[in-house]
């Protein structure tokens, strides 16, 4: 079975953040790394070349495919900062309603700038999503 493309690496999170060209985006991502470390009680680690991940979990699908991934993480993309959360967890919709300017995808939260959202609500979202993913995959 093929291995996941995105695996933890020994690459430097600091180097990744320092390489973000836009100064405001670089500051936002550094602050987001601190917020997510606080919310998850995990140190940031690079997963692949462009995902700053926090914690890890092992998954196994009914198909037999299994692997490891970060509990939560983020990546600075061209237009937005992608924050990788669980698609569904208790309180998600209520928190998103209080978050501020954002977009969502299946398991992603997209923000343009950290100043567009309430950092306390974002921290709650990250902590709740990581806790739920840990709970689901510890069984």
C-alpha positions as CSV (number, residue, x, y, z in Angstrom):
1,X,0.0,0.0,0.0
2,X,1.3,3.5,-0.9
3,X,2.6,5.7,1.9
4,X,1.1,9.1,2.7
5,X,2.8,11.9,0.8
6,X,2.6,14.1,3.9
7,X,4.8,12.8,6.7
8,X,6.6,14.5,9.5
9,X,10.0,15.8,8.6
10,X,12.9,17.1,10.4
11,X,12.6,20.4,8.6
12,X,12.6,23.6,10.6
13,X,9.2,25.3,11.3
14,X,11.1,28.6,11.9
15,X,12.7,28.3,8.5
16,X,9.3,27.6,6.9
17,X,7.8,30.7,8.6
18,X,10.8,32.9,7.8
19,X,10.5,32.0,4.1
20,X,7.0,33.4,3.8
21,X,7.5,36.5,1.6
22,X,4.6,38.7,2.8
23,X,5.6,40.2,6.1
24,X,2.0,40.4,7.5
25,X,1.3,36.8,6.5
26,X,4.7,35.7,8.1
27,X,3.7,37.5,11.4
28,X,0.2,35.9,11.2
29,X,1.6,32.4,10.7
30,X,4.1,32.8,13.6
31,X,1.2,34.0,15.9
32,X,-1.0,31.1,14.6
33,X,1.8,28.6,15.4
34,X,1.9,29.9,19.0
35,X,-1.9,29.9,19.3
36,X,-2.1,26.3,18.0
37,X,0.7,25.1,20.2
38,X,-1.1,26.6,23.2
39,X,-4.4,25.1,22.1
40,X,-3.0,21.6,21.5
41,X,-0.2,21.5,24.1
42,X,2.0,20.2,21.3
43,X,5.1,21.7,19.6
44,X,4.9,22.5,15.9
45,X,6.5,20.1,13.5
46,X,6.7,20.3,9.7
47,X,4.6,17.7,7.9
48,X,5.8,17.6,4.3
49,X,7.2,20.8,2.9
50,X,4.4,23.1,3.7
51,X,2.2,22.0,6.7
52,X,2.9,23.1,10.2
53,X,1.4,20.3,12.2
54,X,0.6,19.8,15.9
55,X,0.4,16.4,17.5
56,X,-0.3,13.2,15.6
57,X,-2.7,10.3,15.4
58,X,-2.9,7.0,13.7
59,X,-5.9,6.2,11.5
60,X,-7.1,3.0,9.9
61,X,-10.0,2.9,7.4
62,X,-12.3,0.0,6.8
63,X,-10.5,-0.5,3.5
64,X,-7.4,-1.4,5.3
65,X,-5.5,1.8,4.5
66,X,-3.8,3.3,7.5
67,X,-1.3,5.9,8.4
68,X,-0.4,8.8,10.6
69,X,-1.3,12.5,10.3
70,X,-1.2,15.6,12.4
71,X,-4.1,16.3,14.8
72,X,-4.3,19.8,13.4
73,X,-2.1,22.2,11.5
74,X,-2.0,25.0,9.0
75,X,-0.3,26.1,5.8
76,X,0.3,29.5,4.2
77,X,-1.3,29.1,0.8
78,X,-1.4,31.7,-2.1
79,X,-4.6,33.3,-1.1
80,X,-5.4,32.2,2.4
81,X,-4.0,30.5,5.4
82,X,-5.5,27.0,5.5
83,X,-6.2,25.6,8.9
84,X,-6.7,21.9,9.1
85,X,-9.5,20.9,11.5
86,X,-11.9,18.1,11.9
87,X,-15.0,18.5,9.6
88,X,-17.4,17.9,12.5
89,X,-17.1,18.1,16.3
90,X,-19.4,19.3,19.1
91,X,-19.8,23.1,19.1
92,X,-18.2,23.6,15.7
93,X,-21.0,25.6,14.1
94,X,-21.5,27.8,17.2
95,X,-17.8,28.6,17.3
96,X,-17.7,29.3,13.5
97,X,-20.6,31.7,13.9
98,X,-18.5,33.8,16.4
99,X,-15.2,33.5,14.6
100,X,-15.3,36.3,12.2
101,X,-14.4,36.5,8.5
102,X,-13.6,33.0,7.2
103,X,-14.5,30.3,4.6
104,X,-14.8,26.6,5.2
105,X,-14.1,23.5,3.2
106,X,-14.6,19.8,4.1
107,X,-12.0,19.8,6.8
108,X,-10.4,23.2,6.4
109,X,-10.9,26.6,7.7
110,X,-9.6,29.4,5.5
111,X,-8.7,32.9,6.7
112,X,-7.1,35.7,4.9
113,X,-5.5,37.3,8.0
114,X,-5.5,36.6,11.7
115,X,-6.9,40.1,12.3
116,X,-10.1,39.0,10.5
117,X,-11.0,36.5,13.3
118,X,-11.4,36.4,17.0
119,X,-8.2,34.6,18.3
120,X,-9.9,33.3,21.4
121,X,-12.6,31.6,19.3
122,X,-10.0,30.3,16.9
123,X,-8.1,28.8,19.8
124,X,-11.3,27.1,21.0
125,X,-11.9,25.7,17.5
126,X,-8.4,24.3,17.3
127,X,-8.5,22.8,20.8
128,X,-11.9,21.2,20.3
129,X,-11.1,19.8,16.9
130,X,-7.8,18.3,18.2
131,X,-9.5,16.8,21.3
132,X,-12.2,15.2,19.2
133,X,-9.8,13.8,16.7
134,X,-7.7,12.3,19.6
135,X,-10.9,10.9,21.1
136,X,-12.0,9.3,17.9
137,X,-8.7,7.7,17.2
138,X,-7.8,6.5,20.6
139,X,-10.5,3.8,20.5
